[in-house]
Amino acid sequence: MSFRLKSAFAAQVLVLSPVLLTPLSAQDSDPGARAGTALSRATKERLKLTFEQRGRYEDRTGSTFGKDPDVFTGLFRTRLGLSYAPVKWLKFSGMAQDSRAPWYGPGAPNTMRDEVDLHESYIELFPAEKKGFGMTVGRMMLNYGEGRLIGTPQWGNLARTYDHARMYWRSPRVQVELLMVSPVKVRIGEFNRPVLGDRVWGTYDVFPNFYKKNLLEAYVLRRDQNRPAGFTGGSSSDGTDKLGISTFGFRLVGPLPRGVKYSLEAVLQKGKVGPADLSASAWFSALSRRWTIARKTLDLSAEYKYASGTENPADPKHSGTFDQLYPANHDKFGHEDLFGWRNLHNARSLASFGLTKNFALNFMYDNFWLANLKDGVYNGSGKLIVRSATGIAGRHVGQETDLFGAYKYGHFTFGAGYGRFFSGQFIQKTTPGIGPTYLYVFHTYSL
């Protein structure tokens, strides 16, 4: 069987398997879950199986505000993982992942497809201990805080993973951690591996009971990009092709009176971006509360985010554009994932209504403005979309509204959503001005 036929057959299996599994689960109380439970019991909880299969069918129009073609495709992701703990203080974990976009065509980018590859493979020391030393080494999906600086965005068809080493010491009052992480680069047709010249290292410390029930996270992170002739377009002989940024920040989370919860994060950055001195900042704040109405839950939240930009991008010696590192940005700037945490003001609200125990309906609203008029707007990966060099295109980027819902049934989840972006003055003057739309349905089976 040719490689092309094998790929087509595998894609059909990925599409059909949730449909085939549904009647089986109804007749046999979910055989997948039963198999996983039987494996764990037979090995006295030493060997555990994880499995996920997800399909999403999405239609994106007005891509990059009309600069790129519309996209209609299916995205299918399958994961199979095993973990083995031969003794209490040691665990081995591994996961294979297969991601495909069969309707996209042969030119699907490596953000959408990557046939079977090693997604996780790590060793963990003292995984179950609540006190003392612990460590993980290898390839792993990571999330720190709310994933605003280092995270694994699960909405994407691939999801970022990291080659890393972490050492930590923990007690009931503090966890002190040293880390070094390098994101793994997807290489179609090859074994995925990181670019070790692009890395973050430092300390990320957690104080779970900093003050009463308030949690504090404090971190100092250093990002280096030092691959010769590589990242910033400068010269390797004088070091202007390199990047070195120190990030200092904290995050506070906790309760307020009357059932209100708050979240606050603030970040400062200093360093070099090629020949330019970097001085940047960002902050995030949010309030949320749950109500019960007619025995149904209503969760409301409001938040505001800011990330600095550069006052004069033509100045080669000074930069003020915030570096978002490796974030998990999905939903943080609207459900369409149009923007990243750079040169931006963003006001966001979310209402989540639990119609039943297993079904929730969500409405999200976002509004966006530039932080600096001469700097541009950036996508979720941190890359520049468009810029007004003179700053006369205005400050307002636009507004986005999103409606989406999900229903859970055992190990299955089904959902759908629709998003619409309304272009502001800046987008209308610097692009074709088309407001993107996003329509999707999805199904997931996971153990």
Backbone torsions as a table, in degrees:
resi	resn	phi	psi	omega
1	MET	NA	130.4	-177.8
2	SER	-68.9	161.5	178.6
3	PHE	-59.8	-39.2	-178.7
4	ARG	-66.3	-41.0	178.4
5	LEU	-67.4	-38.8	177.2
6	LYS	-60.7	-44.1	-179.7
7	SER	-63.4	-42.5	179.8
8	ALA	-64.3	-42.0	179.1
9	PHE	-63.7	-44.1	180.0
10	ALA	-62.0	-39.2	179.4
11	ALA	-63.4	-40.4	179.1
12	GLN	-64.3	-39.8	178.4
13	VAL	-62.7	-41.4	-179.7
14	LEU	-63.1	-38.7	179.7
15	VAL	-69.1	-42.8	-171.4
16	LEU	-84.5	-23.8	-170.5
17	SER	-61.0	-39.4	176.1
18	PRO	-61.9	-35.9	178.5
19	VAL	-67.0	-38.6	-180.0
20	LEU	-71.6	-33.6	-177.8
21	LEU	-73.1	-28.7	-175.2
22	THR	-59.4	-51.2	178.0
23	PRO	-65.8	-33.2	177.1
24	LEU	-61.5	-42.9	-178.5
25	SER	-65.1	-35.0	179.6
26	ALA	-69.5	-34.5	-175.7
27	GLN	-85.3	-27.3	-169.5
28	ASP	-129.7	26.1	176.7
29	SER	53.3	45.3	177.4
30	ASP	63.2	84.1	-177.6
31	PRO	-61.1	-31.3	178.4
32	GLY	-62.6	-45.5	178.5
33	ALA	-64.6	-39.2	179.2
34	ARG	-64.1	-39.2	179.5
35	ALA	-65.6	-42.6	178.6
36	GLY	-63.4	-41.9	178.6
37	THR	-65.6	-41.1	179.7
38	ALA	-63.4	-40.1	178.9
39	LEU	-62.6	-44.5	179.6
40	SER	-62.8	-44.2	-178.7
41	ARG	-67.1	-39.4	-178.3
42	ALA	-65.6	-26.6	-179.9
43	THR	-105.5	15.3	-179.7
44	LYS	56.0	44.1	177.2
45	GLU	67.9	13.8	-179.5
46	ARG	-83.0	-34.5	-178.9
47	LEU	-114.1	124.6	-177.7
48	LYS	-128.3	141.4	-178.1
49	LEU	-107.7	137.9	170.5
50	THR	-125.5	146.9	-178.9
51	PHE	-149.6	139.5	174.5
52	GLU	-143.9	135.6	171.4
53	GLN	-134.6	124.0	-175.9
54	ARG	-131.1	137.2	172.1
55	GLY	-125.8	136.6	176.9
56	ARG	-136.2	136.7	-179.3
57	TYR	-118.4	116.3	-171.9
58	GLU	-132.4	148.8	179.9
59	ASP	-126.0	114.6	179.2
60	ARG	-114.5	122.0	176.2
61	THR	-115.7	155.9	-178.8
62	GLY	66.6	32.5	-176.9
63	SER	-56.2	134.2	-176.5
64	THR	51.0	40.8	175.1
65	PHE	61.3	33.4	177.4
66	GLY	96.3	-1.3	-179.5
67	LYS	-79.7	-25.9	-176.7
68	ASP	-119.7	160.2	-179.0
69	PRO	-66.1	153.3	173.2
70	ASP	-64.9	154.4	-177.0
71	VAL	-130.1	126.2	169.8
72	PHE	-126.2	119.7	-174.3
73	THR	-156.6	168.0	170.3
74	GLY	-109.9	141.1	179.4
75	LEU	-122.6	125.6	-175.2
76	PHE	-129.4	129.4	-177.2
77	ARG	-132.3	130.7	178.0
78	THR	-126.1	133.0	178.7
79	ARG	-127.8	138.4	173.9
80	LEU	-132.5	121.6	-176.4
81	GLY	-129.8	151.5	175.7
82	LEU	-135.6	140.6	171.5
83	SER	-129.4	142.9	-176.7
84	TYR	-134.7	124.9	179.1
85	ALA	-118.3	89.9	-177.8
86	PRO	-66.1	-29.9	176.4
87	VAL	-137.8	167.4	-173.7
88	LYS	-62.1	-31.1	-172.3
89	TRP	-96.5	5.7	-175.4
90	LEU	-141.1	135.6	176.8
91	LYS	-139.4	136.8	173.3
92	PHE	-110.7	134.4	179.9
93	SER	-134.0	143.3	176.9
94	GLY	-148.6	153.0	179.4
95	MET	-150.2	133.1	171.2
96	ALA	-102.1	144.2	179.8
97	GLN	-133.5	136.5	176.4
98	ASP	-124.8	120.9	-177.4
99	SER	-125.8	131.9	-176.3
100	ARG	-139.7	154.4	174.7
101	ALA	-134.8	71.1	-168.8
102	PRO	-64.8	-25.6	-178.3
103	TRP	-85.5	-12.6	-176.9
104	TYR	-70.8	-33.8	-176.6
105	GLY	108.8	177.9	-174.4
106	PRO	-67.8	-15.2	-177.3
107	GLY	-94.1	17.5	-179.2
108	ALA	-59.7	131.0	-176.5
109	PRO	-72.9	169.2	-178.6
110	ASN	-77.2	7.0	168.6
111	THR	-88.9	-10.5	-177.9
112	MET	-114.2	-28.5	-172.3
113	ARG	-138.6	145.7	173.8
114	ASP	-168.4	102.3	-177.7
115	GLU	-65.8	166.2	-160.6
116	VAL	-35.6	124.4	179.2
117	ASP	-147.7	168.1	180.0
118	LEU	-80.4	113.4	-177.6
119	HIS	-95.3	-35.0	175.4
120	GLU	-140.3	144.3	174.3
121	SER	-165.9	98.5	-174.8
122	TYR	-145.0	162.0	176.9
123	ILE	-114.6	136.0	178.2
124	GLU	-125.3	130.3	176.8
125	LEU	-101.1	135.2	179.5
126	PHE	53.8	54.2	-174.9
127	PRO	-67.6	-29.5	-173.7
128	ALA	-97.5	-2.9	-176.6
129	GLU	-76.8	144.0	176.2
130	LYS	-101.1	-8.7	178.6
131	LYS	-134.1	152.8	173.8
132	GLY	91.0	-161.3	-171.9
133	PHE	-80.6	145.8	172.7
134	GLY	-149.1	164.0	-175.0
135	MET	-162.4	143.4	168.0
136	THR	-131.9	142.4	179.6
137	VAL	-142.0	134.8	175.2
138	GLY	133.5	-148.8	-179.1
139	ARG	-104.4	128.4	-170.1
140	MET	-158.6	147.6	168.4
141	MET	-79.3	132.2	-174.0
142	LEU	-128.4	146.1	172.8
143	ASN	-141.4	127.7	175.9
144	TYR	-116.6	130.8	-177.9
145	GLY	60.5	-130.2	176.9
146	GLU	-95.7	15.2	176.6
147	GLY	75.3	21.0	-176.6
148	ARG	-76.9	-22.5	179.7
149	LEU	-119.7	-39.5	177.1
150	ILE	-133.7	114.9	-177.7
151	GLY	-161.4	172.3	177.6
152	THR	-117.1	105.6	-179.3
153	PRO	-75.2	105.8	-174.1
154	GLN	-77.5	-18.3	-178.1
155	TRP	-67.0	-32.5	178.7
156	GLY	-63.7	159.1	-176.3
157	ASN	-72.9	-17.8	-178.9
158	LEU	-107.0	-47.9	-175.1
159	ALA	71.6	122.9	-178.4
160	ARG	-65.0	144.2	172.1
161	THR	-133.1	164.0	-171.9
162	TYR	-130.2	142.2	161.2
163	ASP	-89.0	129.2	-166.4
164	HIS	-154.4	169.2	166.8
165	ALA	-142.5	131.9	179.6
166	ARG	-134.3	134.3	173.2
167	MET	-127.0	135.0	-177.2
168	TYR	-144.9	154.7	173.8
169	TRP	-124.6	131.9	-172.4
170	ARG	-131.7	151.2	172.9
171	SER	-147.0	175.0	178.5
172	PRO	-59.8	-19.3	-175.5
173	ARG	-107.3	-15.6	-175.8
174	VAL	-159.1	147.8	165.3
175	GLN	-126.1	118.1	179.0
176	VAL	-103.8	126.1	-172.8
177	GLU	-132.1	138.6	168.9
178	LEU	-110.1	137.0	-175.5
179	LEU	-143.6	153.9	167.0
180	MET	-141.7	124.8	-177.1
181	VAL	-131.7	146.0	175.2
182	SER	-138.2	121.1	-176.9
183	PRO	-66.0	140.2	179.9
184	VAL	-80.3	132.6	179.5
185	LYS	-94.2	129.0	178.7
186	VAL	-75.4	127.0	-177.9
187	ARG	-125.2	101.3	-177.1
188	ILE	-63.3	126.4	-179.3
189	GLY	85.8	-1.5	178.4
190	GLU	-131.9	171.9	173.8
191	PHE	-75.6	128.8	-179.4
192	ASN	-66.3	138.8	178.3
193	ARG	-152.9	158.1	-178.1
194	PRO	-81.2	164.1	165.9
195	VAL	-97.6	98.5	-171.2
196	LEU	-65.3	-15.5	174.4
197	GLY	-73.7	-7.3	175.3
198	ASP	-115.3	107.8	-171.7
199	ARG	-153.6	159.8	172.2
200	VAL	-124.9	134.5	175.8
201	TRP	-140.5	157.1	-179.5
202	GLY	154.6	-147.1	-179.0
203	THR	-132.2	140.6	177.6
204	TYR	-134.0	109.9	-169.8
205	ASP	-115.9	139.4	-174.2
206	VAL	-122.0	130.3	176.9
207	PHE	-119.3	93.1	-170.7
208	PRO	-65.8	-26.5	178.4
209	ASN	-127.1	57.7	-177.4
210	PHE	-59.9	-45.9	176.0
211	TYR	-148.2	109.7	-174.9
212	LYS	54.5	-117.1	-177.9
213	LYS	-100.6	17.2	-179.8
214	ASN	-88.9	136.6	178.1
215	LEU	-103.0	136.8	176.6
216	LEU	-121.9	132.8	170.2
217	GLU	-120.1	131.9	179.3
218	ALA	-129.1	137.5	-174.8
219	TYR	-145.6	150.5	170.5
220	VAL	-131.5	116.4	-173.9
221	LEU	-127.0	139.2	178.0
222	ARG	-116.6	123.0	175.7
223	ARG	-105.0	126.1	178.1
224	ASP	-121.0	136.9	168.3
225	GLN	-129.3	107.4	-173.1
226	ASN	-132.0	24.8	175.2
227	ARG	-68.1	127.0	-177.3
228	PRO	-53.9	135.6	175.3
229	ALA	59.4	29.6	-164.2
230	GLY	-107.4	-68.3	-151.8
231	PHE	-95.2	-33.9	-172.9
232	THR	-111.0	2.8	176.0
233	GLY	82.7	8.8	179.9
234	GLY	-91.1	-158.5	-177.2
235	SER	-105.3	135.2	178.6
236	SER	-71.7	-22.5	-177.5
237	SER	-69.6	-32.3	179.8
238	ASP	-110.8	6.3	176.3
239	GLY	80.8	7.2	-177.5
240	THR	-79.5	-1.9	175.6
241	ASP	-92.2	0.9	-173.4
242	LYS	-105.1	165.2	-179.3
243	LEU	-137.2	134.0	175.6
244	GLY	-144.7	112.2	-174.1
245	ILE	-128.2	129.8	173.9
246	SER	-101.0	129.7	-176.8
247	THR	-117.2	124.6	179.6
248	PHE	-118.5	126.9	-177.3
249	GLY	-159.9	171.1	174.9
250	PHE	-147.9	159.9	177.5
251	ARG	-137.9	132.2	178.1
252	LEU	-121.4	135.4	178.7
253	VAL	-139.5	137.7	178.5
254	GLY	177.6	-178.5	-178.4
255	PRO	-90.7	152.9	171.5
256	LEU	-123.4	171.4	178.9
257	PRO	-59.7	158.2	175.6
258	ARG	63.7	31.3	174.6
259	GLY	78.1	8.2	-179.7
260	VAL	-83.1	142.1	174.3
261	LYS	-118.1	149.1	-179.6
262	TYR	-127.4	158.3	172.8
263	SER	-143.7	135.4	-176.1
264	LEU	-142.6	131.9	176.5
265	GLU	-139.4	137.8	179.3
266	ALA	-136.8	139.8	-173.0
267	VAL	-138.6	136.2	171.5
268	LEU	-120.7	144.4	179.0
269	GLN	-132.2	140.2	173.5
270	LYS	-136.9	147.1	176.8
271	GLY	159.0	-154.2	-178.2
272	LYS	-129.0	136.3	171.6
273	VAL	-121.0	95.5	-171.0
274	GLY	61.7	-127.6	-179.8
275	PRO	-82.0	-6.2	-172.2
276	ALA	-94.3	142.1	170.2
277	ASP	-79.6	131.2	-178.8
278	LEU	-103.0	132.2	170.2
279	SER	-139.6	108.5	-171.2
280	ALA	-140.7	165.8	-179.8
281	SER	-154.9	162.7	176.0
282	ALA	-158.2	154.8	174.2
283	TRP	-151.8	160.5	-178.2
284	PHE	-143.7	139.9	175.9
285	SER	-144.7	145.0	-177.3
286	ALA	-151.5	148.8	172.8
287	LEU	-128.1	143.1	179.3
288	SER	-147.1	155.9	178.7
289	ARG	-156.3	147.6	176.9
290	ARG	-109.5	135.1	171.9
291	TRP	-116.8	157.3	172.1
292	THR	-116.9	120.1	-177.4
293	ILE	-125.6	116.8	-179.5
294	ALA	52.6	43.2	179.1
295	ARG	66.0	17.9	175.2
296	LYS	-118.4	148.4	-176.4
297	THR	-92.6	141.9	174.2
298	LEU	-130.5	113.3	177.9
299	ASP	-104.1	125.0	177.9
300	LEU	-119.2	138.8	177.0
301	SER	-143.4	150.8	175.9
302	ALA	-139.0	141.4	-178.4
303	GLU	-148.1	161.0	177.3
304	TYR	-137.5	135.3	-179.3
305	LYS	-127.9	148.9	176.9
306	TYR	-142.4	141.3	170.9
307	ALA	-142.6	133.4	-172.5
308	SER	-73.1	158.0	174.3
309	GLY	-124.4	-173.4	-179.1
310	THR	-100.2	128.5	-178.9
311	GLU	-65.3	-37.7	-178.3
312	ASN	-138.4	89.4	-178.7
313	PRO	-60.3	-17.1	179.1
314	ALA	-76.8	-13.6	178.9
315	ASP	-80.3	113.7	-175.6
316	PRO	-76.0	-7.3	-173.1
317	LYS	-104.8	-9.1	-177.1
318	HIS	-137.8	135.5	178.0
319	SER	-136.0	141.4	177.2
320	GLY	-127.4	12.1	-176.8
321	THR	-80.9	119.7	-177.2
322	PHE	-60.8	138.4	176.6
323	ASP	-98.4	115.4	-175.0
324	GLN	-82.2	3.4	-179.6
325	LEU	59.0	-122.8	-175.7
326	TYR	-123.9	75.2	-171.0
327	PRO	-84.3	164.5	165.8
328	ALA	-104.3	92.4	-167.2
329	ASN	-89.5	-6.8	-174.0
330	HIS	-59.0	131.2	179.7
331	ASP	75.3	-11.8	-177.6
332	LYS	-75.8	-22.4	177.9
333	PHE	-132.0	43.1	-178.4
334	GLY	98.3	153.5	-175.3
335	HIS	-71.6	-19.1	179.1
336	GLU	-80.6	-11.3	178.0
337	ASP	57.2	50.9	-177.5
338	LEU	-86.5	-27.8	-168.6
339	PHE	-128.7	163.5	175.2
340	GLY	-119.3	177.5	-175.2
341	TRP	-86.7	69.6	-179.9
342	ARG	-149.1	131.5	176.0
343	ASN	47.6	53.5	-169.7
344	LEU	-148.6	140.7	160.9
345	HIS	-106.5	135.2	-179.3
346	ASN	-141.5	121.1	171.8
347	ALA	-104.1	131.9	-172.9
348	ARG	-139.8	140.2	173.5
349	SER	-132.6	150.6	-179.2
350	LEU	-142.2	129.6	173.5
351	ALA	-118.8	124.8	-179.5
352	SER	-121.7	119.0	-174.8
353	PHE	-112.0	116.1	178.0
354	GLY	-83.3	93.0	-176.8
355	LEU	-67.6	-37.5	173.0
356	THR	-138.3	179.7	179.5
357	LYS	-61.9	-30.6	-174.0
358	ASN	-110.1	-2.0	-176.0
359	PHE	-129.5	125.8	179.1
360	ALA	-127.2	140.3	177.2
361	LEU	-116.2	133.9	-173.7
362	ASN	-124.8	141.0	172.5
363	PHE	-126.5	126.8	-177.5
364	MET	-123.7	141.1	176.8
365	TYR	-131.7	135.0	178.2
366	ASP	-132.9	145.4	174.3
367	ASN	-132.1	139.6	-171.3
368	PHE	-130.4	139.8	172.7
369	TRP	-137.8	151.4	173.5
370	LEU	-71.8	145.0	173.3
371	ALA	-79.6	-42.3	176.8
372	ASN	-126.3	130.2	-170.5
373	LEU	-64.6	-33.0	-176.0
374	LYS	-87.7	-14.6	172.7
375	ASP	-83.5	172.3	-173.0
376	GLY	-108.2	-167.8	174.8
377	VAL	-108.2	140.7	-171.3
378	TYR	-119.1	150.2	-179.9
379	ASN	-84.3	-178.1	-175.4
380	GLY	-63.4	-22.0	177.0
381	SER	-87.6	-1.7	179.6
382	GLY	89.2	7.8	-179.4
383	LYS	-91.5	143.5	-178.7
384	LEU	-64.0	129.7	174.2
385	ILE	-90.6	-54.0	-178.6
386	VAL	-160.3	155.2	-177.3
387	ARG	-142.9	147.1	171.2
388	SER	-106.2	102.8	-172.7
389	ALA	-61.3	-31.1	-178.9
390	THR	-91.1	-14.9	179.6
391	GLY	80.2	12.3	-175.4
392	ILE	-93.7	1.9	-178.2
393	ALA	-81.3	-4.8	178.5
394	GLY	97.4	175.0	-174.3
395	ARG	-104.8	-30.7	-172.5
396	HIS	-77.2	120.7	-179.1
397	VAL	-84.5	-45.0	179.1
398	GLY	153.0	-174.0	-178.5
399	GLN	-131.4	151.8	178.9
400	GLU	-135.2	137.7	173.4
401	THR	-121.9	141.3	-177.5
402	ASP	-139.1	137.9	174.5
403	LEU	-127.7	124.2	-177.9
404	PHE	-153.2	154.2	-177.7
405	GLY	-147.6	162.0	179.1
406	ALA	-144.8	144.0	178.6
407	TYR	-125.8	130.2	-179.3
408	LYS	-109.0	134.8	176.3
409	TYR	-138.6	101.3	-176.1
410	GLY	61.7	-123.9	178.9
411	HIS	-90.8	6.2	178.7
412	PHE	-101.4	146.3	170.4
413	THR	-133.6	133.0	177.0
414	PHE	-123.2	142.1	-179.3
415	GLY	-158.6	169.0	178.4
416	ALA	-156.5	159.9	179.1
417	GLY	-162.9	162.7	177.3
418	TYR	-143.4	134.0	177.6
419	GLY	-131.1	147.5	179.0
420	ARG	-139.1	130.2	177.4
421	PHE	-105.4	132.7	178.4
422	PHE	-107.9	112.6	-172.4
423	SER	-66.3	135.4	174.2
424	GLY	-91.1	-174.1	-174.9
425	GLN	-59.7	-41.8	-177.6
426	PHE	-62.7	-47.3	-179.4
427	ILE	-66.4	-39.8	-179.6
428	GLN	-63.1	-33.4	-176.6
429	LYS	-89.4	-18.0	-174.7
430	THR	-113.2	-7.6	179.9
431	THR	-137.6	178.3	172.1
432	PRO	-58.8	-15.7	171.1
433	GLY	82.7	9.4	-179.1
434	ILE	-74.5	132.9	177.8
435	GLY	-81.3	116.2	-178.6
436	PRO	-64.1	148.8	171.6
437	THR	-124.2	155.6	-177.6
438	TYR	-141.8	117.6	178.7
439	LEU	-125.7	132.3	-177.5
440	TYR	-152.7	157.8	165.9
441	VAL	-133.9	151.9	-179.9
442	PHE	-148.4	161.1	172.2
443	HIS	-141.9	144.0	-179.2
444	THR	-139.4	138.2	170.0
445	TYR	-122.3	126.8	-176.2
446	SER	-144.2	145.8	174.6
447	LEU	-112.9	NA	NA
